[in-house]
Each structure stands twice: as C-alpha cells, then as structure tokens.
C-alpha cells in the first residue's frame, strides 16, 4: 500500500529589527532584513569577488587622504527599518559610530549576478535611493564590461551607462574608474 505524499506547513512569523540584529551577530549565514523577514544571502562567485575587490582597491587608493572609507560586503546598510548587505559602499560621514551598520553611505555598489540582479535593479535601488546621503548607486555587470551609475539629480535620479574601453565617472567621489581596471582580473 502506497501512502499519499505528506505536506509540510510552515508558518513564517516576522521578527523585529532588534531580534534580527541580535541574531545576525552570531549567525553562520548572513541575512538581509526586509519588512520583518529574513532573506538569506548566497555565496558569491570568484568573478564577483574579483570585480568587487578590484573596484574597492581602486577606490581605496584614490580616497586615501579623504574622510571617505571603502567597505566590502560584510557591512550592513540601514534603510528605515530594513537592512541590506551591499557588495561595496563608500561612507564619508564619520559621525556614524555603529560598528556593523552604516546609515549614511555616499555611494553603494552591487555586482550583478543571475540570482540577485532583479532585487539589485528594483528593490534595493528604490530602497537605497531613499537615503538622503546617497549620491550614486552603481550596478556592475559580471559577464560583460558594463557599469550603470544611478546619480541623484536636481529632480529625481538619472542613469549613465559605461561599456568596454570607457571609464565610469563617480561624481560623488570625484573619481573616474576605467572599466579595464574593474575587469582586469576576469579577462573582460
């Protein structure tokens, strides 16, 4: 006699921001926190890491004598009651004294992947753009030399796209980044 398949019912309960922050301190897996729910973070590819590290290293060298600091992937950004882990961020306001959270980033970068591109382009972009301190949001493609810079304009936001052989202008930092530098270690 064959038994019918059994189903499993799970009830998802939202958690408070305080519960999230406490649990994230000792978590084996990083989570973003969106509207009361945890979103598990997946591991990044080697290409993703090489691109983020190349851009972060370039920015760090250019910002060495400024109040700006470059952070890679493990620092949370707070947007209202939500928390995200961008791939790279630059903060220039040293008044934020929290050790694991940034509330006033000037620039945020996400390296696109198949599993994150939709969230990066829509959910995260719209969330990050609510931050008064944010001047630019940058999307970096992984499989082709392409960088999109969303820039705060006098009315709303504008986007400028750069491709192979070009250099991305980051007005918020007064830095120009050749795409050849970003993609040097991945052969694009």
The 8 nearest C-alpha neighbors of each residue, nearest first, counted from 0:
[[1, 2, 3, 4, 5, 6, 7, 8],
 [2, 0, 3, 4, 5, 6, 7, 8],
 [1, 3, 4, 0, 5, 6, 7, 8],
 [2, 4, 5, 1, 6, 0, 7, 8],
 [5, 3, 2, 6, 1, 7, 0, 8],
 [6, 4, 3, 7, 2, 8, 1, 9],
 [5, 7, 4, 8, 3, 9, 2, 10],
 [6, 8, 9, 5, 10, 4, 11, 3],
 [7, 9, 6, 10, 11, 5, 12, 4],
 [10, 8, 11, 7, 12, 6, 13, 5],
 [9, 11, 12, 8, 13, 7, 36, 14],
 [12, 10, 9, 13, 36, 14, 8, 37],
 [11, 13, 10, 14, 36, 35, 9, 15],
 [12, 14, 35, 36, 11, 15, 34, 37],
 [15, 13, 35, 18, 36, 12, 19, 16],
 [14, 16, 18, 17, 35, 19, 13, 36],
 [15, 17, 19, 18, 20, 80, 14, 35],
 [16, 18, 20, 15, 19, 21, 14, 22],
 [19, 17, 15, 21, 16, 20, 14, 22],
 [18, 20, 16, 22, 17, 21, 23, 15],
 [19, 21, 23, 17, 22, 18, 16, 24],
 [22, 20, 18, 19, 23, 24, 17, 25],
 [21, 23, 19, 24, 20, 25, 18, 26],
 [22, 24, 26, 20, 25, 21, 19, 29],
 [23, 25, 22, 21, 26, 20, 19, 99],
 [26, 24, 23, 22, 27, 21, 28, 29],
 [25, 27, 23, 28, 24, 22, 29, 30],
 [26, 28, 25, 29, 23, 24, 30, 22],
 [27, 29, 26, 30, 39, 40, 23, 41],
 [30, 28, 40, 39, 26, 27, 23, 31],
 [31, 29, 39, 38, 40, 37, 32, 28],
 [30, 32, 83, 38, 82, 37, 84, 33],
 [31, 33, 37, 82, 81, 36, 38, 30],
 [34, 32, 81, 36, 35, 37, 31, 82],
 [33, 35, 36, 81, 32, 80, 13, 37],
 [34, 36, 13, 14, 33, 15, 32, 37],
 [37, 35, 13, 33, 32, 34, 14, 38],
 [36, 38, 32, 30, 31, 39, 33, 35],
 [37, 39, 31, 30, 32, 40, 36, 33],
 [40, 38, 30, 29, 37, 41, 31, 28],
 [41, 39, 30, 29, 38, 42, 31, 28],
 [42, 40, 39, 43, 29, 28, 114, 30],
 [41, 43, 40, 44, 28, 45, 29, 47],
 [42, 44, 47, 41, 48, 45, 46, 112],
 [45, 43, 47, 46, 48, 42, 49, 112],
 [44, 46, 48, 47, 49, 43, 50, 185],
 [47, 45, 49, 44, 48, 50, 185, 141],
 [46, 48, 44, 50, 45, 49, 43, 51],
 [49, 47, 45, 51, 46, 50, 52, 44],
 [48, 50, 46, 52, 47, 51, 53, 45],
 [49, 51, 53, 47, 48, 52, 181, 182],
 [52, 50, 48, 54, 53, 49, 55, 47],
 [51, 53, 55, 49, 54, 50, 56, 48],
 [54, 52, 50, 56, 181, 55, 51, 49],
 [53, 55, 57, 51, 181, 56, 52, 58],
 [56, 54, 52, 58, 57, 53, 51, 59],
 [55, 57, 59, 53, 58, 54, 52, 60],
 [56, 58, 54, 60, 55, 59, 53, 61],
 [57, 59, 61, 55, 60, 56, 62, 54],
 [58, 60, 56, 62, 61, 57, 63, 69],
 [59, 61, 57, 63, 58, 62, 56, 55],
 [60, 62, 58, 59, 63, 57, 174, 64],
 [63, 61, 59, 65, 60, 64, 58, 67],
 [62, 64, 60, 65, 61, 59, 67, 66],
 [65, 63, 62, 66, 61, 67, 60, 59],
 [64, 66, 62, 67, 63, 68, 91, 61],
 [65, 67, 91, 68, 64, 92, 93, 62],
 [68, 66, 91, 65, 90, 62, 89, 69],
 [67, 69, 90, 89, 91, 70, 66, 59],
 [70, 68, 89, 88, 59, 55, 90, 71],
 [69, 71, 88, 87, 89, 68, 74, 72],
 [70, 72, 87, 86, 73, 88, 69, 74],
 [73, 71, 86, 85, 87, 74, 84, 70],
 [74, 72, 71, 84, 75, 70, 86, 85],
 [73, 75, 99, 72, 100, 84, 76, 70],
 [74, 76, 100, 84, 83, 82, 101, 99],
 [77, 75, 101, 83, 82, 100, 102, 84],
 [76, 78, 82, 102, 81, 79, 101, 75],
 [79, 77, 81, 80, 82, 76, 126, 127],
 [78, 80, 81, 77, 82, 130, 129, 126],
 [79, 81, 78, 16, 77, 82, 34, 33],
 [82, 80, 33, 78, 32, 79, 77, 34],
 [83, 81, 77, 32, 76, 31, 75, 78],
 [82, 84, 31, 76, 75, 85, 32, 77],
 [85, 83, 75, 72, 74, 76, 73, 31],
 [86, 84, 87, 72, 109, 83, 108, 107],
 [87, 85, 72, 109, 71, 108, 110, 84],
 [88, 86, 71, 108, 85, 72, 70, 107],
 [87, 89, 107, 70, 106, 69, 108, 104],
 [88, 90, 69, 106, 68, 104, 105, 70],
 [91, 89, 104, 105, 67, 68, 92, 103],
 [90, 92, 67, 66, 93, 68, 105, 89],
 [93, 91, 94, 90, 103, 95, 67, 66],
 [92, 94, 95, 91, 96, 66, 90, 67],
 [93, 95, 92, 96, 103, 91, 97, 102],
 [94, 96, 93, 97, 92, 101, 102, 103],
 [95, 97, 94, 98, 93, 101, 100, 99],
 [98, 96, 100, 99, 95, 101, 102, 94],
 [97, 99, 100, 96, 101, 74, 95, 75],
 [100, 98, 74, 97, 75, 101, 73, 76],
 [99, 101, 75, 97, 76, 74, 98, 77],
 [102, 100, 76, 103, 75, 77, 104, 95],
 [101, 103, 77, 76, 104, 100, 95, 78],
 [104, 102, 132, 101, 90, 105, 92, 133],
 [105, 103, 90, 106, 133, 89, 132, 102],
 [104, 106, 133, 90, 134, 132, 89, 103],
 [105, 107, 135, 89, 88, 104, 133, 136],
 [108, 106, 88, 136, 87, 137, 89, 135],
 [109, 107, 137, 87, 138, 86, 136, 88],
 [108, 110, 86, 138, 85, 111, 137, 139],
 [111, 109, 139, 138, 140, 47, 86, 141],
 [110, 112, 116, 140, 139, 141, 109, 115],
 [113, 111, 115, 114, 116, 141, 110, 140],
 [112, 114, 115, 116, 111, 117, 141, 140],
 [113, 115, 112, 116, 117, 111, 41, 118],
 [116, 114, 112, 118, 117, 113, 119, 111],
 [117, 115, 119, 111, 112, 118, 113, 120],
 [116, 118, 120, 119, 115, 121, 114, 122],
 [117, 119, 122, 121, 115, 116, 120, 123],
 [120, 118, 123, 116, 117, 121, 115, 124],
 [121, 119, 117, 118, 124, 116, 122, 123],
 [120, 122, 124, 118, 119, 123, 125, 117],
 [123, 121, 118, 125, 124, 126, 119, 120],
 [122, 124, 126, 119, 125, 121, 127, 118],
 [125, 123, 127, 121, 126, 122, 120, 128],
 [124, 126, 128, 122, 123, 127, 121, 129],
 [127, 125, 123, 124, 128, 129, 122, 78],
 [126, 128, 124, 129, 130, 125, 123, 78],
 [127, 129, 125, 130, 126, 124, 133, 131],
 [128, 130, 127, 126, 131, 125, 78, 133],
 [131, 129, 128, 132, 133, 127, 78, 103],
 [130, 132, 133, 129, 128, 103, 134, 105],
 [131, 133, 103, 130, 105, 104, 134, 102],
 [134, 132, 105, 130, 104, 131, 106, 135],
 [133, 135, 151, 105, 171, 150, 106, 132],
 [136, 134, 150, 106, 149, 133, 151, 137],
 [135, 137, 149, 107, 106, 148, 108, 150],
 [138, 136, 148, 108, 147, 149, 107, 109],
 [137, 139, 147, 109, 146, 110, 108, 111],
 [138, 140, 146, 110, 111, 145, 109, 137],
 [141, 139, 111, 145, 142, 143, 110, 146],
 [142, 140, 143, 111, 47, 139, 112, 110],
 [143, 141, 140, 144, 187, 145, 46, 112],
 [142, 144, 145, 141, 140, 187, 163, 162],
 [145, 143, 163, 162, 187, 140, 178, 146],
 [146, 144, 162, 140, 161, 143, 139, 147],
 [145, 147, 139, 161, 160, 138, 140, 148],
 [148, 146, 160, 138, 137, 159, 161, 149],
 [147, 149, 137, 159, 158, 136, 150, 160],
 [150, 148, 158, 136, 135, 157, 137, 147],
 [151, 149, 135, 157, 156, 134, 148, 158],
 [150, 152, 156, 134, 155, 135, 157, 149],
 [153, 151, 156, 154, 155, 150, 157, 134],
 [152, 154, 155, 151, 156, 157, 150, 134],
 [153, 155, 152, 156, 151, 157, 150, 128],
 [156, 154, 152, 151, 153, 157, 150, 128],
 [155, 157, 151, 152, 150, 149, 154, 158],
 [158, 156, 150, 149, 152, 151, 159, 155],
 [159, 157, 149, 148, 150, 147, 160, 156],
 [158, 160, 148, 147, 149, 161, 157, 150],
 [161, 159, 147, 146, 148, 158, 162, 145],
 [162, 160, 146, 145, 167, 165, 147, 159],
 [163, 161, 145, 144, 165, 164, 146, 160],
 [162, 164, 144, 165, 178, 145, 161, 179],
 [165, 163, 162, 178, 179, 166, 177, 144],
 [166, 164, 163, 162, 178, 177, 161, 167],
 [165, 167, 177, 176, 178, 175, 168, 161],
 [168, 166, 176, 175, 161, 177, 169, 165],
 [167, 169, 175, 170, 174, 166, 176, 173],
 [170, 168, 174, 171, 172, 175, 173, 167],
 [169, 171, 173, 172, 168, 174, 135, 175],
 [170, 172, 169, 173, 134, 135, 105, 106],
 [173, 171, 174, 170, 169, 62, 106, 105],
 [174, 172, 170, 171, 169, 175, 168, 61],
 [175, 173, 169, 172, 168, 176, 170, 61],
 [174, 176, 168, 167, 169, 166, 177, 173],
 [177, 175, 167, 166, 178, 174, 168, 180],
 [178, 176, 166, 179, 180, 165, 167, 175],
 [177, 179, 181, 180, 166, 165, 176, 182],
 [178, 180, 177, 182, 183, 181, 164, 163],
 [181, 179, 183, 178, 177, 182, 53, 176],
 [182, 180, 178, 54, 53, 179, 50, 183],
 [181, 183, 179, 185, 187, 180, 184, 50],
 [184, 182, 180, 179, 185, 186, 181, 187],
 [185, 183, 182, 186, 49, 50, 181, 53],
 [186, 184, 182, 183, 187, 46, 49, 50],
 [185, 187, 184, 183, 182, 179, 46, 144],
 [186, 182, 185, 144, 143, 183, 142, 179]]
